[in-house]
Amino acid sequence: MSVPVIAGLGTAQPPSASQDELWEGFFSRHFSGTTRSLAQRIFANSGVTRRQAAVNPLLEDVSDWPTERRMRRYQVEALPLGKEAVGRALTAAGLSAGDIGLFIVCSCTGYATPGLDILLARDLGMAADTQRMVIGHMGCYAALPGLGAASDFVTARGRPALLLCAELTSLHIQPSSARVDTQQIVSHALFSDAAVAAVVVPGGPGYAVREVTAVTDTSTADHMTWDVTDAGFRMGLSPKVPQVLSRHVRGLVDELLARHGVTSSEVDGWAVHPGGPRILNVVERELALPPLGLAASRATLDEHGNCSSPTVLLILDRLGRATPAARRIVMLAFGPGLTLYAALLDRQD
């Protein structure tokens, strides 16, 4: 039975703007009164220098758009972004769209039928018997259950699978308000747009997926929410999230590594979803990581912001392109539930 291997990654991002430009050109006017000074501090301490937006608020203010209009725009913007990411991943893997047996699309920022899975299968020329799966509303950790499903398919069927994570958080800027709403300010300061695709094949060179695992603390289900409203999707983000992560992340990682006879000192790549600076600080402390252990995660947050589900794959891509490339990687991502997902990867030449 062949080991599932990530044979190719492809990334695609819309144009970027600096955090300072976004603040001065839009968000400084979006917030008012005492909220503005609080927002300015949060933006300045977000760990983000640049981020990308398919619908740039400096050019187009969507904050008063109804949800229907936002969803229509999602299809317009996400389709070419997804096509670019998938094309690059297939090229990196040396495959064509017709070789894919399972196509998985993860997104929590847009919905339509026919969706990206059908439209991209049509436009890219996937086979009629290609199976499709859409993973929605899982948020920032969706790439890892998606990777797990792709790996299981490859193992069971011996055919390649393709995972696409595509998020357009820029479509969900909320209407301006004088009321202090720290959760919305944090959301507006961190989130960004991206698409990342991964091709998983049976055996060969690349990153072998040894295991994908998870833990969910349902007692804290209200700590992270993503509500569908008449004005787009609205983030709920409790300041208690880092405390919940601190209770669970060490046990999750230790048990994963123990099952494979590995210690944390033998891991040379940590792809940890940067939900924000506090999240990274908690993970770094609880796992007793070296000073540069989360350098790739912090650099990704700095250059791209929090792109929701594609982010952990952006970090994996960075670790794989480093010199030297990371050999053994632990991926970690967090989201509603409150859910923690982890994966162990080994590089095969």
Buried (B, 14 or more C-beta within 10 A) or exposed (E): EEBBBBBBBBBBBBEBBEBEEBBEBBBBEBBEEEBBEBBBEBBEEBBBBBBBBBBBBEEEBBBEBEBEEBBEBBBEBBBBBBBBBBBBBBEBBEBEBEBBBBBBBBBBBBBEEEBBBBBBBEBBEBEEEBBBBBBBBBBBBBBBBBBBBBBBBBBEEEBBBBBBBBBBBBBBBBEBBEEEBEBBBBBBBBBBBBBBBBBBBBBBEBBBBBBBBBBBBEEBEEBBBBEEEEBBBBBBBBEEBBEBBEBBBBEBBEEBBEEEEBEBEEBBBBBBBBBBBBBBEBBBEBBEBEEEBBBBBBBBBBBBBBBBBBBBBBBBBBBBEEEEBBBBBBBBBBBBBBBBBBBBBBBBE
